[in-house]
Amino acid sequence: MGRSGRYASATSGLRNACSLATDVLQVITTNDRRGAEVFGVDLAEALTRRGWSAQTVALAPGSRGAPLDVPTLGRRRLGVGALRALREQARTASLVIAHGSTTLPACALATAGTGVPFVYRNIGDPREWAATRGRRVRSGVLLRRARAVVALTPAVAHVLLERYRLSPERVRAIPRGVPADRFPPVDGVARERARARFGLSGDGPVAVYLGALSPEKDVGLAVEAIAALPDVRLLIAGDGPERGALEYQSVAIAPGRVHFVGTLDEPQQALAAADVVVLPSRTEGLPGVLIEAGLSGLPVVAADVGSVSEIVDDGSSGFLVRPGDHDALATGVRTALLEPGRLGRAGRARCLERYELEVVGAAWEDLIRDIIGDVAVGPGSGAGGRAQPPR
């Protein structure tokens, strides 16, 4: 089905759902399977298990692989159709949660005058997405429209407070959550099957990069690192504008040892083939792929940027290296492969304690109760008539 067909089907489903009141309406940018979007869907499921009604909608259709099964509001993220549909949908909710990127202006505009509060979940580094004074001013105005702003780490919360002069009581730090049962520890059988699927014959270790092939991810650095490790192969799962250049580079400096498999429906398909996961990015927020790797019991070697150090305990669950240093990345991979079991077990324990979805879901429930009270919307009651949620 083409993009226009997916849009028509989704909007039809949205119209059918519009009359149903909900506690929490979650808004994601597109139905692509990317970090913030997948978390939005996961959080809705976690809240539902806790007795809240939750629905997730996307501003516009995506364009990467199999889409998430959520309704889309319009053809363009900030188009009139999408904003009108979002406003109509928001009126049926007690609270709207905006998950990053263009959901901030969309929800600020669509909820204006409705009396429905919205929460903005910041993703990425706010110093990167509002680098100029003009953008900072616009972003500050929009952020102050939100009833609360959620940062992924305390350090990012501090940046938001300082840079945008937000009220401290309106900013919280709640990390990304990942369902642990979706990422069981990788064992030998799963690894063998995954490698056969991707045509990775032989017994040499495999490093995996999972994510977009875009300039800020600096994937070429991983290719250079693997070129310096003749017994290691690199599996690259993802797509983007840098793919052609990366393929050329791989043939030139590491022929036959770098394998491109494109965008996968599920990240565990690639993680199952790995001995170690690499992330050489120049900028990051709190990358979900590292949480997924940790839950999978895999050591990580990553550039020490953004909030990566919140996930990776340097020397205990993996290694942090200077961004842009392929020699350090290669050394980190070589060292991680000496004791992957110890590093992987430590990483899984850390991620279960901090980032398992039910732990994170409890923190979100606390925030929701603080904003809309200890109530839930009853079936057919509308946003104004509410009943107690199940316990």
N, C-alpha and C positions, 0 to 999 in steps of 0.2 A: 504494500500500500504506500502511495506517495505521501509527501508532506501534507498536501491539501486534503487528501482522504483521511489521514490521521486527525487533522484539525477538525474536519466536519464530524467525524465520529465522536471525538472528545467533547466538542461543544454541545452535541446532542445529549451526551451523558450528563454534562454539566447542567443543562437546562432542567433535566429530570431531577437533579439533586438539589436545585436551588431552593426548593420549598422546604427542605429539611433543615431545622436549626442544629447548630453544632457548638460545642464548647470552644474548640480551637480550630481555626482555619490556618493552615500552613501554606506559605507561598514560596515557590522556588522559581528560578529563572526560566529553565526549559525542562523538558522531560529527558534530557540526556543523562546517562548514568555517570555523573561526576560526583565529587565528594560531598558538596553541600546539598545537592539534590537527593542523593541516596540517603544521607543522614536525615533529611526532612521526612522521607517516607518511613525510615526506621523509627524516628521519634514518634510519628503518628501511631505506629503499631505499639510502641512502648506505653504511650499514654492511654491507648485503648485498653491495654491489659490492666492498667491502673484504674479503669472505670470512667475515663473521660471519653467523650465523643470527639473525634479528630478527623479532619479531611485535609488532603494535600492537593493543591492545584499548581500548574505551571503557567507562567505568563505567556509563553509561546512554545511552539514545537522546537525540538532540537534537530541535530543533523548527524549525530554520531552513533552508529550501530543501533542495536535494539533499544527502543525507548522504554522509560519507566511507564508503568500502567497508571497514569494519573491524567485527569482532564487538563486540557490547555484552554486558556482564556481568549487568546487572539492570535493573529499571525505575527505581530511584532510585540516585543516586550513592553514597550511604552506607547504602543499604538492606542488610539481612542477606543477601539473595540475591546482590547484587553483591559484597559482601565475601567471602562464602563461595566464590564462583566465582573471585575474584581470588586468594584463598589457594591454591586448587587449581591455578590456572594458574601462580602464582609458584613452586610447588614443582618445576615442570618447567624452570625457568630458572636460569642462573648469576647473573644480575643483573637487577634491575628498575629502570626509569627512570620517575619520576613527573613528568609535565609540568604543573606549576602547579595552583593552586586546590585543589579538594577531593581531588586525587590525593595530597596530602601525608598527611592523616589516613587516607585509604583504604589507602595502601601501608604506613604505619607500623603500622596495625592488622593488615592481612592478612599481612604478613611476620613478625610477632612470633613468635619461637620456631621459625621454619623454618630459620634459618641462612642464608637467602638475603639478600644485601645489597641495599639500594636507594639510588638516587641521586635527590635532589630537584632539579628544575630550576625555579628561581624565575622567575616572570614578573611584570612590573609593579613598582611601587615598594613595598618592604617597609614603608616608613613609612606608607603608605596602608592596606595590608591588615592591619596590626597596630597601630592607632593607640592603643588603650587598654592599660592595664597588664595586665588580665586576658587579653586576646587575645595580648599579647606573651609572657606566661608560657606559655600553651598552645602557641603557635607555637614557642617556644624548646624546649619538651620534645619536640615532634614533629621539629623540625629536627635535634636532637641524636641522634635515632634513625637518621637517614640516615648512610650510610657517607661520602657526600660531598654537598655542596650546590653547585649550579652557578648562578652569577649571570650576567646578560647582559653586564655591563660591570664593569670594575675598581671604579668608584665604588659600584655596588650591592653588590659583594662586600665593600667596606669597611663599608658600612652593616650588612650581615648580621653581620660580625665584631664590630662595636661593640655593636650592639643585642642580639644573642643570645649573645654570648660563645662563639662557636664556635671550634674549634681552627683556626688558619690553614691547616694542611696539609689540612684537609677542605673548604676552600672554593676554588673555581676560577671564573675568568671565561671563559666561552665564549659568543660572541654567537649570535644567530639566524642561520641559514643559509638561503639561497634558491637554487634551481637557476637558473643564468643562462640556460640554454637555454629556460626557460619564459617569460622576459621579455626578448625581443630588443628592440633599440632601435626605437622607434616611427618609422615613416617616413610620407611623405605619403599613400601608397596605403592603408596600414593605418588612418591617421587618417580618411581620407575614408569608408572602409567602415564604421568604427565609428560615425561621426557619422550616417551614413545609417541605420544600425540603430536608433539612439536618437532619430531624428527631429530631429536638430540641423541644420537647414538654415541657409544663410548662411555668410559667411566670417569672422565675428568669432571671437576666441580663446575657448577653453573651459578653465575651471578645473574640476578634479575633486576631490570629497571621496569617499573610499571607506572605509566603516566603519560602526559601530553608530550609530544615532540615539538616543543616550542623553545624560543631562545632563552627564556629565563630558567628553563630546566637544565640547560647546559649538559645535555646528554652526550655530546661529543667528548666531554671530559671522561665519561665512563668508558667510551670506546678507546680513548688514549690509555686509560688505566689497564684495560684488558689486553691491549697490545703489548704491555710490559709484563704480562703474566701468561706465558705461552701455554700453560696447561689448563687455563680457565676459559670457559665460554661465556658469552653474554646473551641473554634472552631479553629482547626489548619488546614489551607489550604496550601498545599505544600508537597514536597517529598524530599528525600535525604538520605544520609547514616546513619543519626541518627534516622530514623523513628522507627526502631525496639526497640532501647533503650528507646526512648521516650514513646512508647506504654507500655512497661514494667513498666517504672516509673509511668505513669499515673494510671495504674491499682493498683499499690502499694500504692500510696499516695492520689489519688483523684479518686477513682473508680466511673465510671458512669458519670463523669463530664467533661471529656476531649474527644472531638470528632475529629477524623482524617478523612478528606474528600479528601486527595490527591491533585494533581495539577488540578486546574480549568482552563477552557478556558479563562474566564474573571474574573478579581479580584473583580468586583462589585458584583458578585454572593455571595461572602463571606462577603463583607463589608455591604451588605444589611441586614445581620443577626445580625450585631454588635450593641452593646451599647457603646463599647469602643474598641480601637485598641491598641495592645501592641507590642513593638519591643525591646527585651532585648539584642540586638546584642553587641558583644565585639568590633566590628569595623564596620563602615559604611562610605559611601560617603555622597551623598545627596539622601536619599532613596525615590524613587518614591512612594512606598506604603504609606508613610506618607502624601505626597501631595494628593494622591487619597483619603485617609481617610479624610483629611481636606476639600477637595471639596465636599465630601459626608456628611459633617456636623457632623463628629464624633470626639469626643475627643480622644487624643492620650496620652499614657504613654510609654515613651521610655528611654532607656539608653542614657546618655549624652555623646555620642561619635561622632567622625567625625564632620559632618556639620548638625547633627540632630537639633541643636538649631537654625539653620537658618529657619527651617520649624515650629518647635514647640516653641511657646512663653510660657515659663514656668509660670504656674499659670493663663495664659489667655486663651490659646487654648488647654492646656493639661499640663502634668507634666513631667519634666526631672528628672531621678534618677541616682544614682551611678551605673555604670556597675557592674554586679556580685552580686548585693544586692537584694535578693528575697523579703526580708521584705520591703524594700523601694518600690519595684515594686508593692507589694500587697497593701501597703498604698496608692500609687498613683492611683491604680485602684479603691480602695474603695472611695477615695476622688473625683475622676472624675465622679463616678456614682451618686454623690450627686447633681450635676448640669450639666448634659451632654448637655442640650440645650444651655446654655450660652457658654460653652467651644466650642461646635460644631459650633455655629454661628461665633465666633471669628476666629476659624480655617479656615472656608470657606472664610471669608472676606480676611484673610491674604494670602491664597493660590490663590484666584482670582487675587489679586493685583500683586503678585510676580511670580506665576508659571503657569498661564493660557497659553495654547499653543500659542495663537495669540500674546501675549506679548513677549514670548520667541522667536517666529518666526521672529518678527520684529528685535530683536537683532541679530539673525543669518543673516538676510538679509543685515543688515548694514555691517557685517563682510565680507559677500560674495562680496558685492559691492566694499569694500576696496581692495579686493584681485584681482578680475577679472574685475572690472569696472562696469559701469552702462549699461551692455550689457547682452544679452542672445543669446544662440545658436538658430539659425533659423532652421526649419525642413529641413533636408537634406543638411544643409550648411557645416557640419563638424565642428570640434573643432576650425578650423582656420577662418571660415567665420561666423560672428555673426550679429544679428539684435537686435533692441531695444526690451526689454520685454514689454508685455502689462502692462498698468497702471490700 
